[in-house]
Amino acid sequence: MILHGLFTFILRQANRILLVDDESDHCLTYQMILQDAGFKCVSYTDSAKALQEFTPNSYDLVILDIRMPKLDGFALCEKIRKVDRDVQIIFITAGETHYENFRKQYYPEISNDININCLQKPIRNEELTSIVNMTMTRKEEK
Amino acid sequence: LTTSSSSSHQKKIKNREKGITTIHKHQTRIVEDPSQIIEEISHLTANSNELSTCISTGGLEFSYKYFFKIKKQLLEKQKNGKHKGIRYVTKIEKDNIELAKTYLNSGIQIRHVKNLPPMSFGVSDKEMAATIEKMEGGKKIQSLLISTEPLYIQHFTSIFEEAWKNGIDANERIRDIEAGVDLADIEVISSSLRSQELYQNIIKLSSKEILWIFPTTSAFLRQDKMGAIPLAVQASRKRNVKVKILVPANKLVQEKVQQLKQNCISCPIDVRYIEQMSETMATILVVDRKDSLVMELKNDSKATFFDAIGLSTYSNSKAGVLSYVSIFENLWKQSELYEQLKTHDRMQKEFIDVAAHELRTPIQPILGLTQMIYSNIDQEEDPSGKKQQQKELLEVVIRNAHRLQRLTEDILDVTRIESQNLSLKLGQISLDEIIMNAINDAKRNQQTKQVNLLYHQHDKDNTILIQADKGRLNQVISNLISNAIKFTEEGTIIITSKKQEKENRVIISVKDTGIGIHPEVLPRLFQKFATKSYQGTGLGLYISKSIVEAHGGKMWAENNFDGKGATFAFSIPMLKK
């Protein structure tokens, strides 16, 4: 049992997650939850900086807030997609339908991308970890 | 009778017959002596067995001045059956009403025709006389064509009969004028070439205002190409004519309008965009509130005005034109409201979005971090029991954070409902599955009470499929179940689903054995803030009912007949198989 737990822990350590959310408290919350579940996380509150320092193929998953100053989640997603075609992307937003429409209208290529998911804040800890787990598994299966 | 042939004929007659005054058989002559002309006409009249005259308004006066006496004699003859009567076709207007009445009273028949033939003529069974002169104010005729040729007589008789057939009874016409009924032209134009001509002319003659409604974007572009819109711009620029246009918008139209306004910045041209109307398929043009032209669209896919336009109706009838003006003005105002409404709607959506974002944001770290600390404490050893106490305190925080979260979502839902922004993500779903999920969730959350949850499915053999928003419907059922639990200390809550094939709907009911609905609350049960509980906002049922109604269903509630507890129920349309 302990060995198995250790094994998943090591496996998860290999999975790196990039977190971008301008709310530093949210960054902290998600980072704590995910690290607690054994994932390795890097977080940014500045989306432009996140893009600047983004190196392709170094993350398995990117979790993006949508409403952010300078560069919003959609724009950041688009730019990341251009340089890294395989990374999984999860949007997480406290916003409403406005963003749903926005997403459908301006980023059809994003909404048709099955590797992109959209979650709503506030999200329960178990739900977040289980979705991240599922996403990672899907990636490994590919 | 064309002008050229008549003039050549006249020349011939002139050469041959000049100066001859006696009447020969089958002769055609021009008489150019005014007093002789009067004699000739008197002769024609007196000699007639039947007399038909088609005459200008001036001619009617002329005729009265010189021949009314002879006509009276004829009418006497008619009484004795020796004359077939006198008929007139003329134009009756305000000025000649009295004269027309004198004629009518004497027994002469008159019909009114708006557009008289260009030539005035009288024709009897033996002779005809015609002139192109208008005889204004009863002025004597200077030149008269007179003929006994049967062909001429026949020709003029047939012109008269045609005019007579289309004429309006003089008495009716006089009544209309005296009653003040507007005397107007209403013309139906079937040729699109003529429509185009008229269209351009009306705009060219505009002096104050042009009102315009285009049914489609292509109609606008077509009529721009045809030259109507440039003409209006010219009218606006040169004569300061106000131009108001209502048109459905698309990119091309907007570009055109932009261009148009840039070309003449100071011109009083105003364009508003309307929704494309599916019913209205006509261009409506009103100029100076005097003339209207309604051009029906025959085929919107055609590129040219000529091919696209069907029937047109021109009118200068006051009542008709002003109706179009009021249609225009209503649409004009409506378009303004429509714009305001759109802005309002957008602002409301933005508000909901911002409010949602701002309310949800602080909940995330509270819930997320407390839960994490809580589960970490759970894994530690606790010999002193201090950690257990901390856990209990954290539970209070978590419970309240959840409550705040629910309140937030409820308030957002109410805002969505009230601003008509509640949107459903419809899909085909199984009702059983949703009910079972809601029951299981409720069981998980409610372990302290002695309450049993039972699902009673009326139709066991087949699953009920409905078209619904899964999340929203789950919200409704969960709300009803949690309400039932809240007001039931112990007992059983039975959830039932029952098909009503005839009405093509399914009824879902939640029956409890609790305290029942307080009589004070009952009448306003589904309104906002109607609650007797101190642990609720009173928004749940209001939201649930709105969600059900958005699905096309109904929701109701009653206290149970046996006096114990209440039953809440709602209907939802089933999917047709």
Chai-1 contact restraints between the chains, C-beta under 6 A:
chainA,res_idxA,chainB,res_idxB,connection_type,confidence,min_distance_angstrom,max_distance_angstrom,comment,restraint_id
A,D25,B,P365,contact,1.0,0.0,6.0,A-B,restraint_1
A,H26,B,Q364,contact,1.0,0.0,6.0,A-B,restraint_2
A,T29,B,P365,contact,1.0,0.0,6.0,A-B,restraint_3
A,T29,B,G368,contact,1.0,0.0,6.0,A-B,restraint_4
A,T29,B,L369,contact,1.0,0.0,6.0,A-B,restraint_5
A,M32,B,M372,contact,1.0,0.0,6.0,A-B,restraint_6
A,I33,B,G368,contact,1.0,0.0,6.0,A-B,restraint_7
A,I33,B,M372,contact,1.0,0.0,6.0,A-B,restraint_8
A,A94,B,H357,contact,1.0,0.0,6.0,A-B,restraint_9
A,A94,B,R360,contact,1.0,0.0,6.0,A-B,restraint_10
A,A94,B,T361,contact,1.0,0.0,6.0,A-B,restraint_11
A,G95,B,D353,contact,1.0,0.0,6.0,A-B,restraint_12
A,G95,B,H357,contact,1.0,0.0,6.0,A-B,restraint_13
A,E96,B,I352,contact,1.0,0.0,6.0,A-B,restraint_14
A,E96,B,D353,contact,1.0,0.0,6.0,A-B,restraint_15
A,E96,B,A356,contact,1.0,0.0,6.0,A-B,restraint_16
A,H98,B,K349,contact,1.0,0.0,6.0,A-B,restraint_17
A,H98,B,D353,contact,1.0,0.0,6.0,A-B,restraint_18
A,K121,B,R360,contact,1.0,0.0,6.0,A-B,restraint_19
A,K121,B,Q364,contact,1.0,0.0,6.0,A-B,restraint_20
A,P122,B,R360,contact,1.0,0.0,6.0,A-B,restraint_21
A,P122,B,I363,contact,1.0,0.0,6.0,A-B,restraint_22
A,P122,B,Q364,contact,1.0,0.0,6.0,A-B,restraint_23
A,P122,B,L367,contact,1.0,0.0,6.0,A-B,restraint_24
A,N125,B,G368,contact,1.0,0.0,6.0,A-B,restraint_25
A,N125,B,Q371,contact,1.0,0.0,6.0,A-B,restraint_26
